[in-house]
Amino acid sequence: MNEKSSSFITRRTVLRGLGATIALPFLEIMGGKPLAAAGKTEPSRLACFYIPGCINRHQWFPKDTGRNYTLAPSHQPLEKYREQFSVLSNLRHIEGQISGHVHPYNWLTGHNINIIPGTVTNTVSMDQVAARHLGPTWLPSLALSFGNGVGTATLSRNSLGVDIPAVGNHRTVFERLFPPADRAQLQDARARVVLNQSVLDAALDDVKALHGRLGAIDRQRLEQYLTSIREIEKRLTDSDAILQRGRPGFDESSVRVDVQAKNSMREHIEKMFDLIALAFQTDMTRVVTQNLGGEGGPNYDEYKDWAKLTGAPLRGAHDYHHKGGQSEAANPDAQVIGHRDALFCACLARLMDKLAAMPAKDGTVLDHTVLLLGGAQISSHSGKNFPTLLAGGQKLGFKHGQHLKFESGKKPMSDLYLTILQQLGCPVTSFKESKGPISELLA
């Protein structure tokens, strides 16, 4: 290796902490451009987030259309990113229309799961088509949820239509993203968790050695990167520590014990979104799906807070989906759902903040990431108008800052999926019942 080549490091220069192999973010010392050392372009990324049950349709859908539309109340947390997201109305599965609480099965597949009476069938989900073409990465894709499992807990289906199990435990997600390299490292990792050490303890010497070779910009980027890892690890270990200190005595047989320290929707989603941001930054995966909640729960504490604010009766999530989705705008149950919708948008805005702060070859990581936030129902069981928000991906050719409202019952959701796949660079010409890409979304 000559002197010139030895002055550079690759993106896969690694830090070893918690027995994990963690890829560094792009630094100028790697050759002046992200992935330049490998002769690649900036990778495209995709994250799809599913809204369970209904939405507050009075606060979700903008009153007018086009680029000068008035921002809907539910989307106010995203106001700073107005030019980086689009709202789409009247998309739906047409041939793949289903009803009831099974919408998570086919939100990303567009398949009529009941096409054979008495049997549930499915086909590949859009995210898995993307995963097939966006590698190679450590994990081809990552399925996340409010709890572990298959069925309505997961949004992802493989090429055979089989459920890909989703993960709801933050620690499990972290260790899956950054797994130990061998059994000895796994034992070391467990020992360090017991001792409540930072994930980067074993990497400090590497960081110090690297630090002296970096310019000012790289040093700042590296420190921001290490800080983000420390923040995530601290939140995880803090939750573990709370649980380990024990709970006051009560009848545990009547309570489902959860892995979370608090029964908080915001905390659960923010922790997952932090992991997603880290996964995209380190290029451990480029495709993520996350079900943000169940059709019938969990009954997070926020529902109690929102009920107090609105004067709504105290109900479970399932009942709010039914009552709130079918109510008039001023109905307290609908207002509860409106608060929940705004929370989802606030969490998305926070994720966009993180991705927008990460430099890429051309622009930021957000510019090369497609974020899909949506659901399959405006009221419980009704799949006639999918609430849909598309964000990011401006360097992938998307044009945002608009509300697109299509003719009711005419525009298949698969057209959006085809558009996303093609702009991500996937060599596909159709997806399920698609008729063609949505040109209004393209620059």
Secondary structure, DSSP 8 states (H G I E B T S, - for coil): --HHHHT---TT-EEEETTEEEE----GGGTSSTTGGGT-----EEEEEEE-S---HHHHS-SS-BTT----GGGGGGGGGGGGEEEEEEEE-STT---STTHHHHTTT---TTSSTT-------HHHHHHHHS---SSS-EEE-SSSBSGGG---B-TTS-B--BB--HHHHHHHHS-BSSHHHHHHHHHHHHTT--TTGGGHHHHHHHHTT--HHHHHHHHHHHHHHHHHHHHHHHHHHHHHT------GGGS---SSSS--HHHHHHHHHHHHHHHHHHTS-SEEEEE-SBTTB---THHHHHHHHHT-----HHHHHHHHHTS-TT-HHHHHHHHHHHHHHHHHHHHHHHHHTSB-SSSBTGGGEEEEEEES-SSTT--SSEEEEEEE-GGGTB--SEEEE--TTTEEHHHHHHHHHHHHT---S--TT--S--GGGB-
